[in-house]
Amino acid sequence: MTAKDTMRAKGAQVIGTMKEVVGKATHNRKLQAEGKAEKTAGHGLDAKEKAAHRLRRH
């Protein structure tokens, strides 16, 4: 996993969390759902990169 990919995944998670929190605070369901989706995508990128790294090591 490269540092760039790690930062991209973590960045998506942080931005998603922020959108989700702002959506909850402002009662904006669309923003909340968008944040949740972006956070989930960040977790998916992170898992994909970790799996690829494990396969390359063996």
PyMOL Python script that loads the backbone (N, CA, C, O; Angstrom):
from pymol import cmd

cmd.read_pdbstr("""\
ATOM      1  N   MET A   1       0.860  -1.165   0.000  1.00  0.00           N
ATOM      2  CA  MET A   1       0.000   0.000   0.000  1.00  0.00           C
ATOM      3  C   MET A   1       0.905   1.226   0.000  1.00  0.00           C
ATOM      4  O   MET A   1       1.762   1.388   0.869  1.00  0.00           O
ATOM      5  N   THR A   2       0.701   2.061  -0.969  1.00  0.00           N
ATOM      6  CA  THR A   2       1.515   3.265  -1.032  1.00  0.00           C
ATOM      7  C   THR A   2       0.944   4.318  -0.101  1.00  0.00           C
ATOM      8  O   THR A   2      -0.225   4.271   0.282  1.00  0.00           O
ATOM      9  N   ALA A   3       1.777   5.246   0.245  1.00  0.00           N
ATOM     10  CA  ALA A   3       1.351   6.321   1.138  1.00  0.00           C
ATOM     11  C   ALA A   3       0.232   7.149   0.499  1.00  0.00           C
ATOM     12  O   ALA A   3      -0.683   7.610   1.180  1.00  0.00           O
ATOM     13  N   LYS A   4       0.324   7.326  -0.811  1.00  0.00           N
ATOM     14  CA  LYS A   4      -0.688   8.108  -1.523  1.00  0.00           C
ATOM     15  C   LYS A   4      -2.058   7.433  -1.441  1.00  0.00           C
ATOM     16  O   LYS A   4      -3.071   8.093  -1.207  1.00  0.00           O
ATOM     17  N   ASP A   5      -2.078   6.115  -1.635  1.00  0.00           N
ATOM     18  CA  ASP A   5      -3.338   5.377  -1.555  1.00  0.00           C
ATOM     19  C   ASP A   5      -3.903   5.381  -0.146  1.00  0.00           C
ATOM     20  O   ASP A   5      -5.114   5.486   0.050  1.00  0.00           O
ATOM     21  N   THR A   6      -3.015   5.266   0.831  1.00  0.00           N
ATOM     22  CA  THR A   6      -3.454   5.297   2.233  1.00  0.00           C
ATOM     23  C   THR A   6      -4.080   6.640   2.561  1.00  0.00           C
ATOM     24  O   THR A   6      -5.136   6.701   3.190  1.00  0.00           O
ATOM     25  N   MET A   7      -3.439   7.707   2.140  1.00  0.00           N
ATOM     26  CA  MET A   7      -3.962   9.047   2.415  1.00  0.00           C
ATOM     27  C   MET A   7      -5.287   9.284   1.692  1.00  0.00           C
ATOM     28  O   MET A   7      -6.176   9.950   2.224  1.00  0.00           O
ATOM     29  N   ARG A   8      -5.418   8.744   0.488  1.00  0.00           N
ATOM     30  CA  ARG A   8      -6.667   8.893  -0.262  1.00  0.00           C
ATOM     31  C   ARG A   8      -7.811   8.185   0.476  1.00  0.00           C
ATOM     32  O   ARG A   8      -8.914   8.723   0.582  1.00  0.00           O
ATOM     33  N   ALA A   9      -7.541   6.980   0.981  1.00  0.00           N
ATOM     34  CA  ALA A   9      -8.564   6.216   1.701  1.00  0.00           C
ATOM     35  C   ALA A   9      -8.932   6.909   3.012  1.00  0.00           C
ATOM     36  O   ALA A   9     -10.111   7.059   3.332  1.00  0.00           O
ATOM     37  N   LYS A  10      -7.924   7.325   3.763  1.00  0.00           N
ATOM     38  CA  LYS A  10      -8.186   7.984   5.044  1.00  0.00           C
ATOM     39  C   LYS A  10      -8.868   9.335   4.830  1.00  0.00           C
ATOM     40  O   LYS A  10      -9.732   9.730   5.613  1.00  0.00           O
ATOM     41  N   GLY A  11      -8.477  10.039   3.769  1.00  0.00           N
ATOM     42  CA  GLY A  11      -9.111  11.321   3.454  1.00  0.00           C
ATOM     43  C   GLY A  11     -10.592  11.162   3.148  1.00  0.00           C
ATOM     44  O   GLY A  11     -11.415  11.962   3.593  1.00  0.00           O
ATOM     45  N   ALA A  12     -10.924  10.131   2.389  1.00  0.00           N
ATOM     46  CA  ALA A  12     -12.329   9.869   2.068  1.00  0.00           C
ATOM     47  C   ALA A  12     -13.110   9.534   3.334  1.00  0.00           C
ATOM     48  O   ALA A  12     -14.264   9.937   3.481  1.00  0.00           O
ATOM     49  N   GLN A  13     -12.484   8.802   4.241  1.00  0.00           N
ATOM     50  CA  GLN A  13     -13.142   8.458   5.497  1.00  0.00           C
ATOM     51  C   GLN A  13     -13.402   9.707   6.340  1.00  0.00           C
ATOM     52  O   GLN A  13     -14.487   9.867   6.900  1.00  0.00           O
ATOM     53  N   VAL A  14     -12.413  10.584   6.427  1.00  0.00           N
ATOM     54  CA  VAL A  14     -12.556  11.804   7.232  1.00  0.00           C
ATOM     55  C   VAL A  14     -13.592  12.740   6.622  1.00  0.00           C
ATOM     56  O   VAL A  14     -14.448  13.266   7.334  1.00  0.00           O
ATOM     57  N   ILE A  15     -13.523  12.948   5.327  1.00  0.00           N
ATOM     58  CA  ILE A  15     -14.482  13.828   4.665  1.00  0.00           C
ATOM     59  C   ILE A  15     -15.894  13.266   4.796  1.00  0.00           C
ATOM     60  O   ILE A  15     -16.848  14.007   5.033  1.00  0.00           O
ATOM     61  N   GLY A  16     -16.014  11.960   4.639  1.00  0.00           N
ATOM     62  CA  GLY A  16     -17.318  11.317   4.790  1.00  0.00           C
ATOM     63  C   GLY A  16     -17.880  11.492   6.187  1.00  0.00           C
ATOM     64  O   GLY A  16     -19.069  11.763   6.358  1.00  0.00           O
ATOM     65  N   THR A  17     -17.026  11.336   7.181  1.00  0.00           N
ATOM     66  CA  THR A  17     -17.465  11.515   8.570  1.00  0.00           C
ATOM     67  C   THR A  17     -17.914  12.944   8.810  1.00  0.00           C
ATOM     68  O   THR A  17     -18.933  13.174   9.462  1.00  0.00           O
ATOM     69  N   MET A  18     -17.164  13.909   8.287  1.00  0.00           N
ATOM     70  CA  MET A  18     -17.531  15.314   8.462  1.00  0.00           C
ATOM     71  C   MET A  18     -18.873  15.624   7.797  1.00  0.00           C
ATOM     72  O   MET A  18     -19.711  16.308   8.385  1.00  0.00           O
ATOM     73  N   LYS A  19     -19.079  15.131   6.590  1.00  0.00           N
ATOM     74  CA  LYS A  19     -20.347  15.360   5.895  1.00  0.00           C
ATOM     75  C   LYS A  19     -21.500  14.729   6.669  1.00  0.00           C
ATOM     76  O   LYS A  19     -22.583  15.305   6.771  1.00  0.00           O
ATOM     77  N   GLU A  20     -21.257  13.547   7.208  1.00  0.00           N
ATOM     78  CA  GLU A  20     -22.289  12.857   7.972  1.00  0.00           C
ATOM     79  C   GLU A  20     -22.660  13.656   9.226  1.00  0.00           C
ATOM     80  O   GLU A  20     -23.840  13.798   9.544  1.00  0.00           O
ATOM     81  N   VAL A  21     -21.670  14.169   9.926  1.00  0.00           N
ATOM     82  CA  VAL A  21     -21.918  14.950  11.141  1.00  0.00           C
ATOM     83  C   VAL A  21     -22.647  16.248  10.823  1.00  0.00           C
ATOM     84  O   VAL A  21     -23.594  16.619  11.516  1.00  0.00           O
ATOM     85  N   VAL A  22     -22.205  16.940   9.771  1.00  0.00           N
ATOM     86  CA  VAL A  22     -22.860  18.192   9.389  1.00  0.00           C
ATOM     87  C   VAL A  22     -24.292  17.908   8.945  1.00  0.00           C
ATOM     88  O   VAL A  22     -25.204  18.675   9.255  1.00  0.00           O
ATOM     89  N   GLY A  23     -24.489  16.817   8.226  1.00  0.00           N
ATOM     90  CA  GLY A  23     -25.836  16.437   7.800  1.00  0.00           C
ATOM     91  C   GLY A  23     -26.755  16.172   8.982  1.00  0.00           C
ATOM     92  O   GLY A  23     -27.922  16.564   8.968  1.00  0.00           O
ATOM     93  N   LYS A  24     -26.226  15.504  10.008  1.00  0.00           N
ATOM     94  CA  LYS A  24     -27.023  15.248  11.213  1.00  0.00           C
ATOM     95  C   LYS A  24     -27.344  16.559  11.930  1.00  0.00           C
ATOM     96  O   LYS A  24     -28.471  16.771  12.378  1.00  0.00           O
ATOM     97  N   ALA A  25     -26.346  17.432  12.035  1.00  0.00           N
ATOM     98  CA  ALA A  25     -26.531  18.686  12.766  1.00  0.00           C
ATOM     99  C   ALA A  25     -27.531  19.612  12.077  1.00  0.00           C
ATOM    100  O   ALA A  25     -28.269  20.341  12.740  1.00  0.00           O
ATOM    101  N   THR A  26     -27.550  19.580  10.755  1.00  0.00           N
ATOM    102  CA  THR A  26     -28.439  20.482  10.006  1.00  0.00           C
ATOM    103  C   THR A  26     -29.718  19.789   9.546  1.00  0.00           C
ATOM    104  O   THR A  26     -30.537  20.381   8.843  1.00  0.00           O
ATOM    105  N   HIS A  27     -29.881  18.537   9.947  1.00  0.00           N
ATOM    106  CA  HIS A  27     -31.055  17.737   9.555  1.00  0.00           C
ATOM    107  C   HIS A  27     -31.168  17.628   8.043  1.00  0.00           C
ATOM    108  O   HIS A  27     -32.264  17.654   7.482  1.00  0.00           O
ATOM    109  N   ASN A  28     -30.010  17.507   7.392  1.00  0.00           N
ATOM    110  CA  ASN A  28     -29.945  17.368   5.936  1.00  0.00           C
ATOM    111  C   ASN A  28     -29.671  15.900   5.617  1.00  0.00           C
ATOM    112  O   ASN A  28     -28.524  15.455   5.661  1.00  0.00           O
ATOM    113  N   ARG A  29     -30.709  15.161   5.300  1.00  0.00           N
ATOM    114  CA  ARG A  29     -30.566  13.718   5.068  1.00  0.00           C
ATOM    115  C   ARG A  29     -29.708  13.405   3.851  1.00  0.00           C
ATOM    116  O   ARG A  29     -28.972  12.418   3.846  1.00  0.00           O
ATOM    117  N   LYS A  30     -29.797  14.236   2.825  1.00  0.00           N
ATOM    118  CA  LYS A  30     -29.009  13.999   1.622  1.00  0.00           C
ATOM    119  C   LYS A  30     -27.514  14.101   1.928  1.00  0.00           C
ATOM    120  O   LYS A  30     -26.739  13.242   1.507  1.00  0.00           O
ATOM    121  N   LEU A  31     -27.106  15.130   2.646  1.00  0.00           N
ATOM    122  CA  LEU A  31     -25.706  15.307   3.010  1.00  0.00           C
ATOM    123  C   LEU A  31     -25.245  14.186   3.941  1.00  0.00           C
ATOM    124  O   LEU A  31     -24.118  13.702   3.830  1.00  0.00           O
ATOM    125  N   GLN A  32     -26.102  13.789   4.838  1.00  0.00           N
ATOM    126  CA  GLN A  32     -25.792  12.703   5.769  1.00  0.00           C
ATOM    127  C   GLN A  32     -25.559  11.393   4.997  1.00  0.00           C
ATOM    128  O   GLN A  32     -24.602  10.669   5.272  1.00  0.00           O
ATOM    129  N   ALA A  33     -26.426  11.101   4.046  1.00  0.00           N
ATOM    130  CA  ALA A  33     -26.291   9.875   3.244  1.00  0.00           C
ATOM    131  C   ALA A  33     -25.045   9.932   2.368  1.00  0.00           C
ATOM    132  O   ALA A  33     -24.348   8.931   2.200  1.00  0.00           O
ATOM    133  N   GLU A  34     -24.772  11.102   1.816  1.00  0.00           N
ATOM    134  CA  GLU A  34     -23.582  11.280   0.990  1.00  0.00           C
ATOM    135  C   GLU A  34     -22.320  11.042   1.817  1.00  0.00           C
ATOM    136  O   GLU A  34     -21.375  10.406   1.352  1.00  0.00           O
ATOM    137  N   GLY A  35     -22.313  11.553   3.035  1.00  0.00           N
ATOM    138  CA  GLY A  35     -21.173  11.353   3.923  1.00  0.00           C
ATOM    139  C   GLY A  35     -20.980   9.899   4.290  1.00  0.00           C
ATOM    140  O   GLY A  35     -19.857   9.396   4.311  1.00  0.00           O
ATOM    141  N   LYS A  36     -22.074   9.230   4.579  1.00  0.00           N
ATOM    142  CA  LYS A  36     -21.996   7.809   4.925  1.00  0.00           C
ATOM    143  C   LYS A  36     -21.447   7.000   3.745  1.00  0.00           C
ATOM    144  O   LYS A  36     -20.631   6.098   3.933  1.00  0.00           O
ATOM    145  N   ALA A  37     -21.896   7.324   2.536  1.00  0.00           N
ATOM    146  CA  ALA A  37     -21.424   6.621   1.337  1.00  0.00           C
ATOM    147  C   ALA A  37     -19.939   6.871   1.107  1.00  0.00           C
ATOM    148  O   ALA A  37     -19.196   5.951   0.764  1.00  0.00           O
ATOM    149  N   GLU A  38     -19.508   8.111   1.295  1.00  0.00           N
ATOM    150  CA  GLU A  38     -18.103   8.441   1.073  1.00  0.00           C
ATOM    151  C   GLU A  38     -17.210   7.768   2.120  1.00  0.00           C
ATOM    152  O   GLU A  38     -16.113   7.306   1.807  1.00  0.00           O
ATOM    153  N   LYS A  39     -17.688   7.721   3.346  1.00  0.00           N
ATOM    154  CA  LYS A  39     -16.936   7.055   4.413  1.00  0.00           C
ATOM    155  C   LYS A  39     -16.806   5.561   4.118  1.00  0.00           C
ATOM    156  O   LYS A  39     -15.736   4.981   4.299  1.00  0.00           O
ATOM    157  N   THR A  40     -17.882   4.949   3.668  1.00  0.00           N
ATOM    158  CA  THR A  40     -17.866   3.528   3.328  1.00  0.00           C
ATOM    159  C   THR A  40     -16.923   3.265   2.157  1.00  0.00           C
ATOM    160  O   THR A  40     -16.209   2.262   2.148  1.00  0.00           O
ATOM    161  N   ALA A  41     -16.918   4.147   1.184  1.00  0.00           N
ATOM    162  CA  ALA A  41     -16.013   4.006   0.044  1.00  0.00           C
ATOM    163  C   ALA A  41     -14.559   4.089   0.510  1.00  0.00           C
ATOM    164  O   ALA A  41     -13.704   3.356   0.013  1.00  0.00           O
ATOM    165  N   GLY A  42     -14.285   4.970   1.451  1.00  0.00           N
ATOM    166  CA  GLY A  42     -12.933   5.076   2.002  1.00  0.00           C
ATOM    167  C   GLY A  42     -12.509   3.804   2.709  1.00  0.00           C
ATOM    168  O   GLY A  42     -11.361   3.379   2.585  1.00  0.00           O
ATOM    169  N   HIS A  43     -13.422   3.192   3.447  1.00  0.00           N
ATOM    170  CA  HIS A  43     -13.121   1.920   4.107  1.00  0.00           C
ATOM    171  C   HIS A  43     -12.860   0.832   3.068  1.00  0.00           C
ATOM    172  O   HIS A  43     -11.985  -0.014   3.251  1.00  0.00           O
ATOM    173  N   GLY A  44     -13.624   0.863   1.981  1.00  0.00           N
ATOM    174  CA  GLY A  44     -13.431  -0.108   0.911  1.00  0.00           C
ATOM    175  C   GLY A  44     -12.075   0.041   0.243  1.00  0.00           C
ATOM    176  O   GLY A  44     -11.408  -0.955  -0.038  1.00  0.00           O
ATOM    177  N   LEU A  45     -11.661   1.283  -0.016  1.00  0.00           N
ATOM    178  CA  LEU A  45     -10.345   1.525  -0.603  1.00  0.00           C
ATOM    179  C   LEU A  45      -9.241   1.032   0.321  1.00  0.00           C
ATOM    180  O   LEU A  45      -8.263   0.429  -0.121  1.00  0.00           O
ATOM    181  N   ASP A  46      -9.412   1.297   1.601  1.00  0.00           N
ATOM    182  CA  ASP A  46      -8.426   0.888   2.596  1.00  0.00           C
ATOM    183  C   ASP A  46      -8.309  -0.634   2.630  1.00  0.00           C
ATOM    184  O   ASP A  46      -7.200  -1.168   2.648  1.00  0.00           O
ATOM    185  N   ALA A  47      -9.431  -1.329   2.639  1.00  0.00           N
ATOM    186  CA  ALA A  47      -9.422  -2.792   2.677  1.00  0.00           C
ATOM    187  C   ALA A  47      -8.808  -3.366   1.401  1.00  0.00           C
ATOM    188  O   ALA A  47      -8.063  -4.345   1.452  1.00  0.00           O
ATOM    189  N   LYS A  48      -9.119  -2.758   0.263  1.00  0.00           N
ATOM    190  CA  LYS A  48      -8.575  -3.227  -1.016  1.00  0.00           C
ATOM    191  C   LYS A  48      -7.055  -3.096  -1.033  1.00  0.00           C
ATOM    192  O   LYS A  48      -6.353  -4.014  -1.458  1.00  0.00           O
ATOM    193  N   GLU A  49      -6.558  -1.969  -0.577  1.00  0.00           N
ATOM    194  CA  GLU A  49      -5.120  -1.742  -0.565  1.00  0.00           C
ATOM    195  C   GLU A  49      -4.408  -2.683   0.407  1.00  0.00           C
ATOM    196  O   GLU A  49      -3.319  -3.176   0.112  1.00  0.00           O
ATOM    197  N   LYS A  50      -5.018  -2.928   1.558  1.00  0.00           N
ATOM    198  CA  LYS A  50      -4.413  -3.846   2.527  1.00  0.00           C
ATOM    199  C   LYS A  50      -4.357  -5.259   1.965  1.00  0.00           C
ATOM    200  O   LYS A  50      -3.359  -5.956   2.144  1.00  0.00           O
ATOM    201  N   ALA A  51      -5.420  -5.691   1.287  1.00  0.00           N
ATOM    202  CA  ALA A  51      -5.447  -7.031   0.690  1.00  0.00           C
ATOM    203  C   ALA A  51      -4.389  -7.147  -0.406  1.00  0.00           C
ATOM    204  O   ALA A  51      -3.690  -8.156  -0.486  1.00  0.00           O
ATOM    205  N   ALA A  52      -4.270  -6.136  -1.238  1.00  0.00           N
ATOM    206  CA  ALA A  52      -3.272  -6.151  -2.303  1.00  0.00           C
ATOM    207  C   ALA A  52      -1.863  -6.206  -1.708  1.00  0.00           C
ATOM    208  O   ALA A  52      -0.994  -6.906  -2.227  1.00  0.00           O
ATOM    209  N   HIS A  53      -1.645  -5.480  -0.640  1.00  0.00           N
ATOM    210  CA  HIS A  53      -0.343  -5.479   0.021  1.00  0.00           C
ATOM    211  C   HIS A  53      -0.015  -6.866   0.572  1.00  0.00           C
ATOM    212  O   HIS A  53       1.117  -7.333   0.446  1.00  0.00           O
ATOM    213  N   ARG A  54      -0.990  -7.519   1.174  1.00  0.00           N
ATOM    214  CA  ARG A  54      -0.770  -8.867   1.720  1.00  0.00           C
ATOM    215  C   ARG A  54      -0.433  -9.856   0.609  1.00  0.00           C
ATOM    216  O   ARG A  54       0.426 -10.720   0.786  1.00  0.00           O
ATOM    217  N   LEU A  55      -1.106  -9.735  -0.533  1.00  0.00           N
ATOM    218  CA  LEU A  55      -0.830 -10.642  -1.642  1.00  0.00           C
ATOM    219  C   LEU A  55       0.561 -10.418  -2.228  1.00  0.00           C
ATOM    220  O   LEU A  55       1.222 -11.373  -2.636  1.00  0.00           O
ATOM    221  N   ARG A  56       1.001  -9.189  -2.273  1.00  0.00           N
ATOM    222  CA  ARG A  56       2.335  -8.893  -2.802  1.00  0.00           C
ATOM    223  C   ARG A  56       3.437  -9.397  -1.882  1.00  0.00           C
ATOM    224  O   ARG A  56       4.523  -9.746  -2.345  1.00  0.00           O
ATOM    225  N   ARG A  57       3.167  -9.437  -0.590  1.00  0.00           N
ATOM    226  CA  ARG A  57       4.190  -9.872   0.372  1.00  0.00           C
ATOM    227  C   ARG A  57       4.453 -11.369   0.268  1.00  0.00           C
ATOM    228  O   ARG A  57       5.555 -11.815   0.588  1.00  0.00           O
ATOM    229  N   HIS A  58       3.489 -12.146  -0.162  1.00  0.00           N
ATOM    230  CA  HIS A  58       3.652 -13.613  -0.174  1.00  0.00           C
ATOM    231  C   HIS A  58       4.002 -14.121  -1.507  1.00  0.00           C
ATOM    232  O   HIS A  58       4.173 -15.327  -1.683  1.00  0.00           O
TER     233      HIS A  58
END
""", "prot")
cmd.dss("prot")
cmd.show_as("cartoon", "prot")
cmd.util.cbc("prot")
cmd.orient("prot")
